């Protein structure tokens, strides 16, 4: 039993000792995230890097820039919320196929201009609650 343990430990030590650290030093530092029909390329060291006041990369601004490059001008948060709510209500009330087709075409336009809002993650309960509060505030303001 001891002999087999020594053999296994020796094999492991031999494997570590035989690694000389030489290998492929080139590492691909491109992280590409697929968004429906386009790609967001977050290459480290890109010329368009947005830094915050402390000199760190402002990830939200970087993502917003990439989304705008791909999908064009993005609308404000409340505009997107109100328009999405309006389209959802119209879909529920639509009865004819032609009407539904027009609404779906409008949904596609709204989707293109609201990608930033639609791709923002709300993963924690606090983030979801803050997002819901912000959405309700937009809808309440639109009704007035």
Backbone as a chain_set.jsonl record, in Angstrom:
{"seq": "XXXXXXXXXXXXXXXXXXXXXXXXXXXXXXXXXXXXXXXXXXXXXXXXXXXXXXXXXXXXXXXXXXXXXXXXXXXXXXXXXXXXXXXXXXXXXXXXXXXXXXXXXXXXXXXXXXXXXXXXXXXXXXXXXXXXXXXXXXXXXXXX", "coords": {"N": [[0.822, -1.185, 0.0], [1.914, 1.257, 0.87], [3.904, 1.487, -0.995], [2.544, 1.874, -3.408], [1.417, 4.377, -2.902], [3.73, 5.943, -2.703], [4.632, 5.66, -5.301], [2.614, 6.938, -6.769], [2.782, 9.566, -5.723], [5.399, 10.132, -6.535], [5.08, 10.083, -9.312], [3.399, 12.265, -9.675], [5.031, 14.357, -8.711], [7.11, 14.13, -10.581], [5.713, 14.852, -12.899], [5.134, 17.545, -12.379], [7.751, 18.531, -12.142], [8.751, 18.139, -14.678], [7.545, 20.022, -16.216], [8.502, 22.835, -17.855], [7.661, 25.389, -18.022], [7.709, 26.642, -20.426], [5.858, 27.501, -23.218], [2.92, 28.213, -25.066], [2.824, 31.52, -25.139], [1.158, 33.435, -26.107], [-1.884, 34.839, -25.512], [-5.284, 34.9, -26.055], [-7.022, 37.784, -25.67], [-9.537, 38.644, -26.145], [-12.86, 39.076, -25.509], [-15.819, 38.039, -26.593], [-19.165, 38.71, -26.747], [-22.227, 37.39, -27.618], [-25.015, 39.035, -28.881], [-28.128, 38.62, -29.689], [-28.378, 39.568, -32.742], [-25.949, 40.717, -33.231], [-22.514, 41.371, -32.382], [-20.657, 42.015, -29.454], [-17.598, 43.31, -28.948], [-15.226, 43.151, -26.649], [-12.355, 44.067, -26.408], [-9.369, 44.079, -24.66], [-7.571, 47.022, -23.909], [-8.412, 48.607, -26.01], [-8.744, 51.465, -28.156], [-10.915, 53.071, -27.618], [-11.487, 53.098, -24.933], [-13.233, 53.875, -21.997], [-12.649, 55.709, -19.161], [-13.213, 55.943, -15.638], [-13.478, 58.463, -13.003], [-11.483, 57.686, -11.236], [-9.647, 56.485, -12.809], [-10.098, 53.906, -13.64], [-11.477, 51.375, -15.813], [-14.597, 52.16, -17.111], [-17.031, 50.085, -17.124], [-19.797, 50.015, -17.77], [-20.088, 52.244, -19.447], [-18.384, 51.449, -21.507], [-19.709, 49.178, -22.501], [-22.079, 50.407, -23.303], [-21.077, 52.032, -25.372], [-20.212, 50.065, -27.214], [-22.652, 48.781, -27.804], [-24.012, 50.903, -28.991], [-22.434, 51.282, -31.263], [-23.076, 48.985, -32.696], [-25.945, 48.78, -32.838], [-26.882, 51.346, -33.206], [-28.233, 54.61, -32.324], [-29.252, 54.821, -28.954], [-32.177, 54.852, -26.964], [-33.453, 56.736, -24.171], [-33.846, 55.385, -20.836], [-36.468, 55.579, -19.647], [-38.017, 56.188, -21.906], [-37.773, 53.818, -23.339], [-39.0, 52.02, -21.557], [-41.663, 52.988, -21.435], [-42.444, 52.789, -24.135], [-42.119, 50.029, -24.618], [-44.018, 49.048, -22.807], [-46.344, 50.121, -23.922], [-46.395, 48.797, -26.403], [-46.642, 46.151, -25.52], [-49.18, 46.253, -24.327], [-50.691, 46.845, -26.613], [-50.341, 44.515, -28.122], [-51.738, 42.69, -26.558], [-54.325, 43.618, -26.94], [-54.722, 43.397, -29.638], [-56.392, 42.019, -32.462], [-56.468, 41.196, -35.134], [-54.414, 39.625, -37.643], [-52.884, 41.295, -39.32], [-52.689, 43.609, -37.822], [-51.248, 42.664, -35.625], [-48.86, 42.0, -36.937], [-47.924, 44.579, -37.649], [-47.496, 45.613, -35.104], [-45.52, 43.915, -34.152], [-43.472, 44.563, -35.928], [-43.01, 47.164, -35.074], [-42.129, 46.569, -32.499], [-39.661, 45.436, -33.089], [-38.227, 47.678, -33.965], [-38.202, 49.208, -31.62], [-36.802, 47.445, -29.998], [-34.244, 47.528, -31.188], [-33.44, 50.109, -30.5], [-33.376, 50.005, -27.784], [-31.519, 48.263, -26.755], [-29.456, 48.551, -24.895], [-30.78, 48.884, -22.429], [-32.16, 46.476, -22.366], [-30.166, 44.583, -22.173], [-28.922, 44.94, -19.784], [-27.88, 43.462, -16.864], [-29.844, 42.228, -14.142], [-29.236, 40.837, -11.541], [-29.104, 40.457, -8.767], [-31.248, 40.464, -5.862], [-31.528, 43.078, -4.851], [-30.78, 44.646, -7.064], [-32.805, 43.929, -8.861], [-35.056, 44.885, -7.489], [-34.495, 47.633, -7.43], [-34.512, 48.14, -10.17], [-37.183, 47.528, -10.817], [-38.478, 49.499, -9.325], [-37.56, 51.772, -10.625], [-38.67, 51.366, -13.169], [-41.429, 51.447, -12.549], [-41.589, 54.101, -11.696], [-41.079, 55.448, -14.101], [-43.306, 54.625, -15.642], [-45.387, 55.699, -14.12], [-44.83, 58.438, -14.336], [-45.269, 58.764, -17.061], [-47.986, 58.441, -17.294], [-49.01, 60.734, -16.239]], "CA": [[0.0, 0.0, 0.0], [2.807, 2.401, 0.934], [4.645, 1.542, -2.251], [1.69, 2.488, -4.424], [1.285, 5.803, -2.572], [4.988, 6.576, -3.09], [4.676, 5.684, -6.767], [1.689, 7.979, -7.23], [3.383, 10.856, -5.382], [6.563, 10.316, -7.404], [4.591, 10.397, -10.653], [2.891, 13.634, -9.631], [6.201, 15.241, -8.615], [7.795, 14.074, -11.874], [4.919, 15.622, -13.859], [5.352, 18.965, -12.096], [9.153, 18.866, -12.398], [9.025, 18.103, -16.115], [7.0, 21.225, -16.838], [9.535, 23.86, -17.826], [7.048, 26.702, -18.101], [7.7, 27.154, -21.788], [4.653, 27.109, -23.919], [2.307, 29.256, -25.872], [2.654, 32.714, -24.32], [0.141, 34.31, -26.665], [-3.189, 34.578, -24.934], [-6.339, 35.679, -26.704], [-7.657, 38.597, -24.642], [-10.778, 39.166, -26.688], [-14.077, 38.459, -24.983], [-16.901, 38.418, -27.486], [-20.459, 38.302, -26.239], [-23.214, 37.421, -28.688], [-26.302, 39.645, -28.546], [-29.119, 38.384, -30.723], [-27.94, 39.632, -34.128], [-24.66, 41.378, -33.347], [-21.491, 40.957, -31.44], [-19.979, 43.048, -28.708], [-16.205, 42.93, -28.846], [-14.598, 43.88, -25.562], [-10.938, 43.797, -26.481], [-8.637, 44.866, -23.679], [-6.636, 47.975, -24.473], [-8.955, 49.246, -27.193], [-8.551, 52.912, -28.157], [-12.129, 53.766, -27.195], [-11.713, 52.781, -23.537], [-13.757, 54.961, -21.181], [-12.171, 55.582, -17.795], [-13.945, 56.743, -14.662], [-12.674, 59.505, -12.366], [-10.352, 57.078, -10.545], [-8.74, 55.916, -13.8], [-10.461, 52.533, -13.96], [-12.362, 51.247, -16.967], [-16.028, 52.266, -16.805], [-17.592, 48.984, -17.904], [-21.115, 50.374, -18.29], [-19.883, 53.14, -20.591], [-17.79, 50.647, -22.57], [-20.778, 48.361, -23.082], [-22.978, 51.338, -23.999], [-20.413, 52.412, -26.626], [-20.243, 48.919, -28.125], [-24.038, 48.588, -28.238], [-24.347, 51.994, -29.91], [-21.741, 51.006, -32.531], [-23.742, 47.891, -33.401], [-27.378, 48.965, -33.03], [-27.229, 52.742, -33.438], [-28.616, 55.443, -31.19], [-30.067, 54.18, -27.93], [-33.117, 55.752, -26.319], [-33.389, 56.841, -22.715], [-34.459, 54.282, -20.11], [-37.923, 55.757, -19.503], [-38.618, 56.075, -23.235], [-37.848, 52.385, -23.653], [-39.993, 51.395, -20.678], [-43.004, 53.408, -21.85], [-42.736, 52.237, -25.462], [-42.302, 48.584, -24.472], [-45.31, 48.853, -22.139], [-47.367, 50.437, -24.91], [-46.434, 47.706, -27.384], [-47.189, 44.965, -24.837], [-50.633, 46.447, -24.211], [-51.268, 46.759, -27.956], [-50.344, 43.089, -28.495], [-52.83, 42.035, -25.827], [-55.601, 44.079, -27.464], [-54.795, 43.156, -31.086], [-57.259, 40.905, -32.842], [-56.213, 40.764, -36.509], [-53.026, 39.295, -37.943], [-52.212, 42.468, -39.88], [-52.418, 44.503, -36.699], [-50.171, 42.027, -34.863], [-47.64, 42.151, -37.735], [-47.465, 45.97, -37.5], [-47.012, 45.778, -33.733], [-44.248, 43.19, -34.065], [-42.492, 45.385, -36.642], [-42.683, 48.271, -34.163], [-41.344, 45.977, -31.42], [-38.292, 45.278, -33.59], [-37.603, 49.005, -33.951], [-37.976, 49.543, -30.213], [-35.746, 46.546, -29.534], [-32.969, 48.044, -31.692], [-33.087, 51.343, -29.801], [-33.391, 49.775, -26.338], [-30.632, 47.134, -26.45], [-28.693, 48.817, -23.676], [-31.658, 48.597, -21.3], [-32.557, 45.074, -22.383], [-29.033, 43.705, -21.891], [-28.386, 45.227, -18.46], [-28.275, 42.377, -15.959], [-30.431, 42.488, -12.83], [-29.06, 39.502, -10.998], [-29.318, 40.369, -7.323], [-32.573, 40.954, -5.464], [-31.488, 44.538, -4.732], [-30.786, 45.202, -8.42], [-34.144, 43.727, -9.424], [-35.978, 45.802, -6.804], [-34.19, 48.989, -7.91], [-34.969, 48.206, -11.561], [-38.649, 47.573, -10.791], [-38.854, 50.82, -8.819], [-37.26, 52.718, -11.705], [-39.676, 51.131, -14.21], [-42.708, 51.976, -12.052], [-41.493, 55.561, -11.697], [-41.223, 55.87, -15.498], [-44.691, 54.414, -16.066], [-46.223, 56.666, -13.405], [-44.57, 59.744, -14.941], [-45.849, 58.772, -18.409], [-49.45, 58.544, -17.177], [-49.364, 62.114, -15.854]], "C": [[0.869, 1.253, 0.0], [3.559, 2.568, -0.388], [3.813, 2.209, -3.338], [1.499, 3.977, -4.165], [2.55, 6.548, -2.985], [5.103, 6.674, -4.613], [3.786, 6.802, -7.325], [2.266, 9.365, -6.942], [4.596, 11.147, -6.261], [6.131, 10.704, -8.818], [4.085, 11.842, -10.716], [4.054, 14.615, -9.567], [6.97, 15.271, -9.939], [7.046, 14.923, -12.908], [5.118, 17.119, -13.64], [6.78, 19.383, -12.433], [9.451, 18.917, -13.893], [8.443, 19.296, -16.857], [8.023, 22.334, -16.72], [8.97, 25.262, -17.945], [7.051, 27.293, -19.489], [6.453, 26.652, -22.479], [4.15, 28.269, -24.722], [2.021, 30.454, -24.976], [1.585, 33.645, -24.87], [-1.214, 33.883, -26.134], [-4.189, 35.481, -25.632], [-7.097, 36.432, -25.628], [-8.938, 39.23, -25.141], [-11.931, 38.379, -26.119], [-15.218, 38.935, -25.855], [-18.188, 37.833, -26.955], [-21.477, 38.454, -27.353], [-24.515, 38.026, -28.171], [-27.222, 39.514, -29.742], [-28.519, 38.4, -32.134], [-26.566, 40.241, -34.288], [-23.698, 40.845, -32.329], [-20.955, 42.177, -30.727], [-18.567, 42.551, -28.493], [-15.564, 43.772, -27.764], [-13.132, 43.51, -25.508], [-10.217, 44.689, -25.485], [-7.673, 45.797, -24.395], [-7.139, 48.663, -25.723], [-8.833, 50.758, -27.049], [-9.749, 53.667, -27.603], [-12.455, 53.525, -25.722], [-12.159, 54.02, -22.772], [-13.315, 54.709, -19.748], [-13.025, 56.432, -16.863], [-12.996, 57.732, -13.992], [-11.449, 58.95, -11.644], [-9.368, 56.435, -11.516], [-9.016, 54.466, -14.154], [-11.411, 52.516, -15.149], [-13.814, 51.295, -16.496], [-16.747, 51.249, -17.693], [-18.949, 49.323, -18.511], [-20.992, 51.275, -19.513], [-19.29, 52.387, -21.772], [-18.86, 49.813, -23.279], [-21.738, 49.24, -23.864], [-22.377, 51.765, -25.336], [-20.472, 51.284, -27.652], [-21.647, 48.693, -28.673], [-24.42, 49.661, -29.244], [-23.659, 51.811, -31.266], [-22.516, 49.984, -33.362], [-25.177, 48.25, -33.776], [-27.802, 50.406, -33.294], [-27.643, 53.439, -32.158], [-29.543, 54.686, -30.238], [-30.934, 55.219, -27.245], [-32.894, 55.744, -24.817], [-34.187, 55.692, -22.079], [-35.979, 54.417, -20.066], [-38.636, 55.678, -20.849], [-38.8, 54.605, -23.614], [-38.926, 51.691, -22.831], [-41.401, 51.716, -21.163], [-43.368, 52.789, -23.195], [-42.927, 50.722, -25.41], [-43.643, 48.269, -23.811], [-46.456, 49.085, -23.122], [-47.52, 49.311, -25.936], [-47.011, 46.441, -26.762], [-48.701, 45.07, -24.693], [-51.319, 46.318, -25.57], [-51.343, 45.308, -28.429], [-51.513, 42.377, -27.82], [-54.198, 42.405, -26.39], [-55.789, 43.767, -28.951], [-55.623, 41.916, -31.382], [-56.935, 40.361, -34.221], [-54.718, 40.538, -36.729], [-52.25, 40.486, -38.487], [-51.816, 43.438, -38.776], [-51.254, 43.96, -35.861], [-48.849, 42.162, -35.614], [-47.064, 43.561, -37.614], [-46.866, 46.19, -36.111], [-45.66, 45.087, -33.575], [-43.142, 43.95, -34.796], [-42.062, 46.56, -35.763], [-41.846, 47.77, -32.993], [-39.887, 45.818, -31.831], [-37.543, 46.605, -33.579], [-37.264, 49.412, -32.52], [-36.829, 48.712, -29.652], [-34.366, 47.045, -29.967], [-32.502, 49.268, -30.902], [-33.031, 51.186, -28.285], [-32.497, 48.601, -25.935], [-29.889, 47.332, -25.145], [-29.523, 48.471, -22.444], [-31.962, 47.104, -21.214], [-31.413, 44.126, -22.042], [-28.405, 43.966, -20.532], [-28.843, 44.142, -17.498], [-28.846, 42.901, -14.642], [-30.396, 41.169, -12.074], [-29.323, 39.39, -9.506], [-30.719, 40.877, -6.986], [-32.613, 42.481, -5.336], [-31.523, 45.203, -6.109], [-32.162, 45.075, -9.062], [-35.15, 44.691, -8.801], [-35.748, 47.24, -7.277], [-34.676, 49.176, -9.338], [-36.494, 48.33, -11.614], [-39.148, 48.934, -10.32], [-38.654, 51.881, -9.898], [-38.29, 52.594, -12.834], [-41.017, 51.718, -13.787], [-42.719, 53.498, -12.037], [-41.675, 56.102, -13.117], [-42.675, 55.747, -15.969], [-45.632, 55.404, -15.396], [-46.049, 58.059, -14.019], [-45.21, 59.863, -16.329], [-47.364, 58.93, -18.358], [-49.892, 59.955, -16.846], [-49.225, 63.062, -16.994]], "O": [[0.618, 2.193, -0.754], [3.809, 3.691, -0.828], [4.33, 3.022, -4.105], [1.426, 4.762, -5.111], [2.478, 7.642, -3.546], [5.614, 7.662, -5.141], [4.179, 7.517, -8.247], [2.246, 10.239, -7.809], [4.796, 12.286, -6.684], [6.754, 11.56, -9.446], [4.32, 12.548, -11.697], [4.063, 15.607, -10.296], [7.429, 16.331, -10.364], [7.669, 15.63, -13.7], [5.255, 17.877, -14.6], [6.996, 20.476, -12.955], [10.324, 19.672, -14.321], [8.809, 19.552, -18.004], [8.379, 22.736, -15.612], [9.728, 26.232, -17.967], [6.454, 28.346, -19.712], [6.06, 25.496, -22.321], [4.893, 29.205, -25.019], [1.102, 30.423, -24.158], [1.146, 34.557, -24.169], [-1.633, 32.735, -26.283], [-3.963, 36.682, -25.779], [-7.739, 35.824, -24.772], [-9.375, 40.25, -24.609], [-11.974, 37.154, -26.232], [-15.546, 40.121, -25.853], [-18.3, 36.627, -26.737], [-21.582, 39.517, -27.965], [-25.053, 37.589, -27.154], [-27.078, 40.254, -30.715], [-28.186, 37.341, -32.666], [-26.054, 40.278, -35.406], [-24.029, 39.98, -31.519], [-20.815, 43.245, -31.321], [-18.363, 41.483, -27.916], [-15.378, 44.976, -27.939], [-12.715, 42.725, -24.657], [-10.421, 45.903, -25.463], [-7.034, 45.408, -25.372], [-6.34, 49.261, -26.443], [-8.819, 51.275, -25.932], [-9.6, 54.805, -27.158], [-13.595, 53.73, -25.307], [-11.546, 55.082, -22.881], [-13.567, 53.644, -19.185], [-13.501, 57.502, -17.242], [-11.83, 57.827, -14.376], [-10.471, 59.673, -11.458], [-8.351, 55.892, -11.086], [-8.245, 53.856, -14.896], [-12.065, 53.513, -15.452], [-14.207, 50.557, -15.592], [-17.034, 51.519, -18.86], [-19.221, 48.954, -19.653], [-21.706, 51.092, -20.499], [-19.65, 52.654, -22.919], [-18.902, 49.756, -24.508], [-22.167, 48.875, -24.959], [-23.094, 51.852, -26.333], [-20.75, 51.525, -28.827], [-21.817, 48.442, -29.866], [-25.079, 49.368, -30.242], [-24.234, 52.146, -32.301], [-22.602, 50.105, -34.584], [-25.582, 48.044, -34.92], [-28.973, 50.657, -33.578], [-27.433, 52.933, -31.056], [-30.481, 54.009, -30.658], [-30.486, 56.333, -26.976], [-32.234, 54.86, -24.271], [-35.076, 55.113, -22.702], [-36.697, 53.477, -20.407], [-39.747, 55.154, -20.926], [-39.841, 54.206, -24.136], [-39.679, 50.869, -23.354], [-42.237, 50.822, -21.289], [-44.49, 52.313, -23.371], [-43.805, 50.187, -26.087], [-44.326, 47.328, -24.213], [-47.425, 48.326, -23.143], [-48.634, 48.924, -26.289], [-47.787, 45.734, -27.405], [-49.42, 44.095, -24.91], [-52.405, 45.747, -25.666], [-52.319, 44.919, -29.072], [-52.195, 41.561, -28.44], [-55.13, 41.603, -26.33], [-56.903, 43.865, -29.465], [-55.568, 40.915, -30.668], [-57.111, 39.166, -34.459], [-53.876, 41.17, -36.091], [-51.081, 40.669, -38.149], [-50.729, 44.015, -38.805], [-50.379, 44.719, -35.442], [-47.816, 42.413, -34.993], [-45.85, 43.725, -37.49], [-45.851, 46.872, -35.966], [-44.759, 45.624, -32.93], [-42.001, 43.978, -34.335], [-40.881, 46.907, -35.719], [-40.943, 48.472, -32.538], [-38.982, 46.036, -31.026], [-36.365, 46.655, -33.225], [-36.168, 49.902, -32.249], [-35.985, 49.223, -28.916], [-33.418, 46.988, -29.183], [-31.306, 49.44, -30.666], [-32.677, 52.129, -27.578], [-32.702, 48.008, -24.876], [-29.711, 46.388, -24.375], [-29.022, 47.835, -21.517], [-32.016, 46.536, -20.123], [-31.658, 42.982, -21.66], [-27.45, 43.285, -20.157], [-30.042, 43.918, -17.329], [-28.374, 43.902, -14.104], [-31.405, 40.47, -11.978], [-29.725, 38.329, -9.029], [-31.304, 41.641, -7.754], [-33.618, 43.105, -5.674], [-32.214, 46.204, -6.3], [-32.632, 45.999, -9.726], [-35.997, 45.248, -9.5], [-36.706, 47.98, -7.5], [-35.192, 50.237, -9.687], [-37.029, 49.143, -12.367], [-40.125, 49.462, -10.852], [-39.482, 52.778, -10.06], [-38.729, 53.602, -13.388], [-41.67, 52.406, -14.571], [-43.742, 54.116, -12.331], [-42.355, 57.11, -13.31], [-43.206, 56.651, -16.614], [-46.569, 55.895, -16.025], [-47.031, 58.779, -14.199], [-45.643, 60.946, -16.722], [-47.961, 59.491, -19.277], [-51.025, 60.337, -17.14], [-49.483, 64.256, -16.839]]}, "num_chains": 1, "name": "protein.A"}
